Amino acid sequence: MATTAPAPARPAGEVHENRSGASLAVAVGRRVGASVLTLVVSAVVLVAAWYALLALFDVDAFVGKRPLDVYAYLASAPRAAENRAAILDALLITLTDSVTGFVTGVVAAVAVAAAFTVFRPLEFVFMPLAMLLRSVPLVAMAPLIGIVFGRGLGGQAAIGGVVVFFPVLVNVATGLRSASPQAVDVVRVNGGTTWTALRKVAIPSALPNLFAALRISVPGAVIGAMLYEWLFSGTGMGAEIFRANSQVQYNLVWSIVVVVTFTSILLYTLVSIVETLVLATWGPAAGSGRGRG
């Protein structure tokens, strides 16, 4: 009777890599599924609240457009294609402005939080000042930002960055401080510097806090960009909604609000998916099977 030769054993590293890849795929699949479900539920809740609030406050149909009015303006009206093209052009400008402010604020906040962690006296001196500045309304600060940084790229980055800077700074600083003292001691015993401990221990520990701040800051970056456009650039969704309101184009006003709202929700969802990938690979629970899903 013929015997079958046993299959060659697979290297342990390959098996571990395949399991890690499968776990990551499952985590991403769960996050995508949860995100899609959240989008659907959010859409239903928002539409229901929209109808309910207009009915509750008895808003005139000329001013308070219903979801079907917005759908008609964007999809079925004779000029729907032109309406969509105009809003899409403005949205692309706003997204570009949002990315500029978002990246500026995140990079500045992470750098300052790292400096606070390495040089603790800096945090005691400047964190209260940062919180004091955060309490000032952005609309009040915007003219000063325009004077200092100008109406171009500098003002665009500054206004968007201010919205993002403070929540990221507080969350990242908290995350960096939450690093395991035992792990930091191990790095130092083995000859590592403070910067090594920051890179090897504190930053992975702070990643969940960082992404929590990013999710909060994404809609804020869009609002900051629209404020910049309204006050300075005269382009994008911020300027369009101001012009539409002044010209009594309420279909356009409501359509812009809907598009900006769902764009912010989509960006929030995208950050959540990226968070799952990053934490599963580099987060504090990476490799232990406890990554966030």
Secondary structure as UniProt FT lines:
FT   HELIX           12..56
FT   TURN            57..58
FT   TURN            61..63
FT   HELIX           67..71
FT   HELIX           72..76
FT   TURN            78..79
FT   HELIX           80..118
FT   HELIX           120..134
FT   HELIX           138..149
FT   HELIX           153..177
FT   HELIX           181..189
FT   TURN            190..191
FT   HELIX           194..197
FT   HELIX           198..202
FT   HELIX           203..228
FT   HELIX           229..233
FT   HELIX           236..246
FT   TURN            247..248
FT   HELIX           250..282
FT   TURN            284..289
//
